[in-house]
Amino acid sequence: MTVSAQSPQSSGSSRFPASPASSRSSESVPPQGRSPEASFRTRPTPEPSAGLAPPSSRTPTPTDPGPVEAYPDRPHLTELRLSAFATHRGAGFPLGPLTLFTGPSGCGKTSALRAYEALARLGAGSAVGEVFPDPVACVPERARPDAQRRRGFRIGCTADGPEGAVRLDVAVQAEPELRIVGERLTSGGLVLLETALRDPSRRTVQAAWHTGGSSPVTRAPLPDDRLGTALLPLRVAGKTDGQRHVIAAAEQMVVALRSVFACDPVPGRMRDVVPIGDGRLLRDCGNLADVLWRTRSECGRRHGQFVTAVRTGCAGPVTDVLAEPLADGMVRAVLDRGDGLRTGFERLGDGELRYAALALVLLTGPGVLEVDPPGEVPAAMQTLTVLADGLDRGVDVRQRVELLRLAARMCERGHIRLVGAVSDASWATQVDGVTVVHLDP
């Protein structure tokens, strides 16, 4: 499936958030005479507030729905929305089990993956300052500050699962100080959570979530440095059907976001000997030898699949891939050539090393990768998403095709998804089940 997406540049009149005409605080409070309770009762599609734009009608949709997933009950993201983020404006990108962002340099491939990872970290409970260490870099370049000198960005996503499609949209103020100024969680046109910054002098936002009982909504302050959706399961009592719907939708979104592993192997790090540690693969794959020391003995079947993949993508005969112990508790990764010769990873080319690392990522799971999956959710209901920027960097034509075929096989099983960025995806047509999103600069 191929999707073309454009990210139109903003005109100078577009600001964050829109300044109200009245003399009230421009932090976007609900319109005059319209209370948060009324917003839940009367409007299936919310009006702009808290710096959030209404659902975009310009979101590109694929012409072909693609194959039906075998595991529809596993919460997973089906759309990434970048309403105003870095180079993107009013953009929405469909996500399949295996998605490749492609386009020329500067079109926003890396920005899209960075926004996905940011949502994942917010969903895991990280503070906004940890997620965005340089928030000004996320603000669209031509975005003008409003009367209060505020600028920011907006990102969002849609998660599918047992509760159906659940939408999350987040507005982040980058200047003059970093904070979450608006958030909206919706399901089936019903607003389940909406937050707005009422008093800039306080480090809280006013939140209103759906109740559905004698009182339509419940209002309470929430911290402005955390994602409210991630806090809802701890704040909502669950006494009414409406509250239980809110909890279920929030949990679906959090589970869909939590298990994300951003991976960009660095060959120079992979050539070094490393100490024996906890056996959890880091995002640069620099401790791959330590992971091999663990995984080779834990799961023979998976290790056999990994050896087969390495044999396909590396030059020369390969009968095994293992970690060789050295002095002082150090190990190094080697290829067993089968004739008594072992080739250390320090002798392999960059493409071979990146190929081997990405193959290992696809063949393992959250227990081996440096991720923080929701421990309270059964593994059968979780989906690990791998974010791979520069998926085709340094690898040759044969290696990238074999890598994509391996990814397609693993993604078809439903427990893993891959979102990658490549400079050219014309070669991806050789593999079935790939969603290709073309970005225009």
C-alpha positions in Angstrom: 0.0 0.0 0.0 1.3 3.4 -1.0 0.2 6.7 0.5 1.2 10.2 -0.6 1.2 12.8 2.1 1.9 16.5 2.1 2.8 18.7 5.0 1.7 22.2 3.9 3.8 25.0 5.3 2.1 27.5 7.6 1.3 31.0 6.6 2.4 33.8 8.9 -1.1 34.1 10.3 -1.1 30.7 11.9 -0.3 30.9 15.6 -0.2 28.7 18.7 -2.7 28.7 20.2 -5.2 31.0 18.6 -5.6 34.2 20.5 -9.2 34.8 21.6 -10.9 38.1 20.7 -11.8 38.9 24.3 -9.5 40.3 26.9 -9.3 37.1 28.9 -6.2 35.0 29.1 -5.2 33.7 25.7 -4.4 30.3 27.0 -7.6 29.2 25.2 -10.4 28.7 27.8 -13.8 27.5 26.6 -15.9 30.1 24.8 -18.0 32.5 26.8 -21.1 30.8 28.2 -19.9 27.3 27.2 -18.9 25.2 30.2 -16.9 22.0 29.9 -20.0 20.1 30.9 -21.9 21.5 28.0 -19.2 20.6 25.6 -19.6 16.9 26.5 -23.4 17.1 26.2 -23.9 19.0 23.1 -21.1 18.5 20.6 -19.9 15.3 19.0 -16.9 17.1 17.5 -15.3 19.6 19.9 -14.6 23.2 19.0 -11.0 24.4 19.2 -9.8 25.0 22.7 -6.6 24.6 24.7 -4.6 25.1 21.6 -6.0 22.1 19.9 -7.3 22.1 16.3 -10.5 20.1 15.4 -10.0 16.8 13.7 -8.4 17.5 10.3 -10.4 16.8 7.2 -7.1 16.8 5.2 -5.7 13.6 6.7 -4.7 11.4 3.7 -6.2 8.0 3.7 -5.0 4.9 1.9 -6.9 3.9 -1.2 -6.4 0.3 -0.4 -7.4 -0.8 3.2 -4.8 -3.5 3.1 -5.0 -7.0 4.7 -7.1 -7.4 7.9 -4.9 -7.8 10.9 -4.9 -11.2 12.6 -4.8 -9.7 16.1 -7.4 -6.9 16.2 -7.6 -6.9 20.0 -4.0 -5.8 20.5 -4.0 -2.0 21.0 -2.0 -0.4 18.2 -1.6 2.9 16.5 -3.3 3.4 13.1 -2.6 7.0 12.5 0.0 9.6 13.4 -1.1 13.3 13.3 1.4 16.2 13.2 -0.9 19.2 13.2 2.1 21.5 13.8 5.4 19.9 14.4 8.8 20.8 13.0 8.4 20.8 9.2 4.9 19.3 9.3 1.6 21.3 9.2 -1.8 19.7 9.1 -0.4 16.3 8.3 -1.8 12.9 9.1 -0.1 9.6 8.3 -1.7 6.1 8.2 0.2 3.4 10.0 0.1 -0.3 9.1 1.9 -3.2 10.7 4.9 -2.4 8.6 5.2 1.3 7.6 8.0 3.0 5.7 8.3 6.8 5.5 10.1 7.8 2.4 11.1 11.0 0.7 14.1 13.3 0.0 16.3 14.8 2.7 14.4 17.5 4.7 10.9 16.2 4.1 10.4 15.3 7.7 11.0 11.5 8.0 13.0 11.8 11.1 10.6 14.3 12.6 7.7 11.9 12.2 9.5 9.1 14.0 10.6 11.6 16.7 7.0 12.7 17.3 5.9 9.0 17.5 8.6 8.3 20.1 7.6 11.5 22.0 4.0 10.3 22.3 5.2 6.9 23.4 7.3 8.4 26.2 4.5 10.7 27.3 2.2 7.7 27.4 4.7 5.9 29.6 4.4 8.8 32.1 7.6 10.7 31.3 7.7 14.4 32.1 7.4 16.8 29.1 10.8 18.2 29.9 12.4 14.8 29.6 10.6 14.0 26.3 11.4 17.4 24.7 14.9 18.5 25.8 14.9 21.1 22.9 11.3 22.0 22.5 11.9 25.1 20.4 13.3 22.8 17.6 9.8 21.1 17.5 8.0 24.4 16.8 7.3 25.0 13.0 9.9 27.4 11.7 7.4 30.1 10.5 5.1 29.9 13.6 4.7 33.4 15.1 4.3 34.0 18.8 1.0 35.3 20.0 0.4 38.4 22.2 1.8 36.6 25.2 4.9 35.5 23.3 3.8 31.9 23.3 4.7 29.4 20.6 4.3 25.6 20.6 3.4 22.5 18.6 0.6 20.0 18.3 0.8 16.2 17.8 -1.6 13.3 18.1 -2.5 9.8 17.2 -5.3 7.2 16.8 -5.2 3.9 18.6 -7.4 1.0 17.6 -8.3 -2.0 19.8 -11.2 -3.4 21.9 -12.6 0.1 22.4 -12.5 0.9 18.7 -10.7 4.0 17.4 -9.5 6.3 20.2 -8.0 9.7 19.3 -5.5 11.6 21.3 -4.4 15.2 20.5 -1.8 17.1 22.6 -0.8 20.8 22.5 2.6 21.7 23.9 3.7 25.2 24.7 7.5 25.5 24.0 7.9 29.2 24.8 8.1 31.1 27.1 8.1 27.9 29.2 7.6 24.3 28.4 4.2 22.8 29.5 1.3 20.8 28.1 -1.5 23.4 27.6 -4.2 21.2 26.1 -5.1 17.6 25.6 -8.2 15.9 24.1 -9.1 12.2 24.2 -12.1 11.2 22.1 -13.8 8.0 21.1 -16.7 7.7 18.6 -17.1 11.5 18.6 -17.5 11.6 22.4 -15.0 13.7 24.2 -13.7 11.6 27.1 -11.0 14.0 28.4 -10.3 17.7 27.7 -7.8 19.9 29.4 -7.0 23.6 29.2 -4.6 26.0 30.8 -6.7 28.4 32.8 -4.1 30.2 35.0 -0.6 30.5 33.5 0.8 31.3 37.0 -0.1 27.7 38.2 1.6 24.5 37.1 -1.7 22.8 36.5 -4.3 22.5 33.8 -8.1 22.3 34.3 -9.3 18.8 33.3 -12.8 17.6 32.6 -13.5 13.9 31.9 -16.7 12.1 31.0 -18.8 10.7 33.8 -22.1 9.8 32.2 -23.9 9.6 35.6 -25.9 12.3 37.4 -23.1 14.7 36.7 -22.0 14.7 33.0 -18.3 15.4 33.7 -15.8 15.5 36.6 -13.4 18.4 36.8 -10.1 18.5 38.6 -6.6 20.0 38.2 -3.9 17.9 36.6 -0.2 18.6 36.3 0.9 20.5 33.2 4.1 18.5 32.7 2.4 15.0 32.3 0.0 13.5 29.8 -3.4 13.5 31.4 -4.5 10.3 29.5 -1.7 8.4 31.3 -3.0 9.6 34.7 -6.7 8.9 34.1 -6.7 5.2 35.2 -5.4 6.4 38.6 -7.8 9.3 38.9 -11.2 8.0 37.6 -13.2 5.9 40.0 -14.9 3.7 37.4 -18.3 3.7 39.2 -20.4 4.6 36.1 -20.5 3.2 32.6 -19.1 6.5 31.4 -16.2 6.4 33.8 -15.4 2.8 32.8 -15.5 3.8 29.2 -13.0 6.6 29.9 -10.7 4.2 31.8 -10.8 1.6 29.0 -10.1 4.1 26.3 -7.2 5.7 28.2 -5.7 2.3 28.9 -6.0 1.3 25.3 -4.1 4.4 24.2 -1.5 3.9 26.9 -0.9 0.3 26.0 -0.7 1.1 22.3 1.9 3.8 23.0 4.0 2.2 25.8 6.0 -0.6 24.1 8.2 1.3 21.6 11.8 0.7 20.9 13.7 3.4 18.9 16.6 1.7 17.2 19.5 3.2 15.2 22.5 0.8 15.3 25.9 2.4 15.4 28.5 0.0 13.8 31.4 1.7 15.6 29.9 0.8 19.0 29.1 -2.8 18.0 32.8 -3.5 17.2 33.8 -2.9 20.8 34.1 -5.6 23.5 31.6 -5.0 26.2 31.1 -6.1 29.8 28.5 -8.7 30.7 25.4 -6.8 31.8 21.7 -7.3 32.0 21.4 -8.5 28.4 18.9 -5.8 27.3 19.7 -4.2 23.9 20.3 -0.5 23.8 19.0 1.7 21.0 22.5 2.1 19.4 23.0 -1.7 19.7 26.5 -1.1 21.2 26.0 -3.9 23.7 24.9 -6.5 21.1 27.6 -9.0 22.3 26.2 -8.9 25.8 22.7 -9.6 24.4 24.0 -12.5 22.4 25.6 -13.9 25.5 22.1 -14.1 27.0 19.8 -14.9 24.1 21.8 -17.8 22.6 21.1 -20.0 25.6 17.6 -18.7 26.5 15.8 -19.5 23.2 17.4 -21.9 20.8 14.6 -21.5 18.2 14.8 -17.8 18.0 18.6 -17.9 17.9 18.4 -20.4 15.1 16.3 -17.9 13.1 18.7 -15.2 13.9 21.7 -17.3 12.6 19.7 -18.0 9.4 19.1 -14.3 8.9 22.7 -13.4 9.5 23.8 -16.1 7.1 21.6 -14.5 4.4 22.9 -11.0 5.0 26.6 -11.5 5.8 29.4 -12.4 3.4 31.0 -15.9 3.7 29.8 -19.0 5.5 28.0 -18.6 8.9 27.2 -21.6 11.1 26.6 -19.7 14.4 26.6 -16.2 15.9 27.8 -16.1 19.5 29.5 -14.1 22.2 33.0 -15.1 23.1 34.1 -14.5 26.7 37.3 -12.6 27.4 39.2 -11.7 30.5 37.7 -9.5 33.2 34.1 -10.3 32.4 34.1 -8.9 28.9 32.6 -10.4 25.8 32.9 -9.9 22.0 30.5 -10.9 19.3 31.8 -13.3 16.6 30.7 -15.3 13.6 31.5 -19.0 13.6 32.5 -19.9 10.1 32.2 -23.7 10.7 35.8 -24.6 9.9 37.4 -23.6 13.2 37.6 -19.9 12.2 35.8 -17.2 14.1 35.4 -13.8 12.7 35.0 -11.0 15.3 32.4 -8.3 14.7 35.3 -5.8 14.6 36.1 -7.2 11.1 32.6 -6.8 9.7 31.4 -4.0 7.5 29.0 -1.3 8.6 26.2 -2.8 6.5 26.7 -6.3 7.9 26.6 -4.9 11.5 23.5 -2.8 11.0 21.8 -5.7 9.2 22.7 -8.1 12.1 21.5 -5.7 14.8 18.2 -4.9 13.1 17.5 -8.6 12.5 18.1 -9.3 16.2 15.7 -6.5 17.2 13.0 -8.0 15.0 13.5 -11.5 16.3 13.4 -10.6 20.0 10.9 -8.9 22.3 10.4 -6.4 25.1 12.2 -8.7 27.5 15.4 -8.3 25.5 15.1 -4.7 24.3 15.5 -1.6 26.4 11.8 -0.8 26.6 9.3 -0.4 29.5 6.2 -2.4 28.6 3.1 -2.2 30.7 3.7 -5.0 33.2 0.0 -5.2 34.3 -1.1 -6.1 30.7 -0.8 -9.7 29.5 1.9 -10.1 26.9 -0.7 -11.5 24.5 -2.4 -8.1 24.4 0.8 -6.1 23.8 2.4 -5.0 20.6 6.0 -4.0 20.4 6.7 -1.1 17.9 10.2 -0.7 16.5 11.1 2.7 15.2 14.0 2.5 12.8 15.3 5.7 11.4 17.6 5.2 8.4 16.5 1.6 8.0 18.3 1.4 4.6 21.4 3.3 5.8 24.6 1.5 4.9 23.0 -1.8 3.8 23.1 -3.0 0.2 20.1 -4.0 -2.0 20.2 -7.6 -1.0 20.4 -6.9 2.7 17.6 -4.4 2.8 15.2 -6.6 0.9 16.0 -9.6 3.2 15.6 -7.3 6.2 12.2 -6.1 5.0 11.1 -9.7 4.3 12.0 -10.7 7.8 10.1 -7.6 9.2 7.0 -8.5 7.1 7.0 -12.1 8.5 7.4 -10.9 12.1 4.8 -8.1 11.7 2.3 -10.5 10.2 2.2 -12.4 13.5 0.8 -9.4 15.2 3.1 -9.1 18.2 5.5 -6.6 16.6 5.1 -3.6 14.3 7.8 -1.6 12.4 7.9 2.1 11.5 11.0 2.9 9.5 12.4 5.8 7.5 14.2 5.2 4.2 15.5 7.5 1.5 14.0 5.5 -1.3 11.3 2.9 -1.1 11.1 1.7 -4.7 12.7 -1.6 -3.7 10.0 -2.2 -1.0 7.5 -3.1 -3.7 9.2 -6.5 -3.8 7.7 -7.3 -0.4 4.0 -7.7 0.4 2.3 -6.0 3.4 4.3 -2.8 3.4 2.6 0.6 3.8 4.7 3.2 2.1 4.1 6.9 3.0 5.7 9.3 0.6 6.5 12.7 2.1 6.9 15.9 0.1 9.3 18.6 1.2 
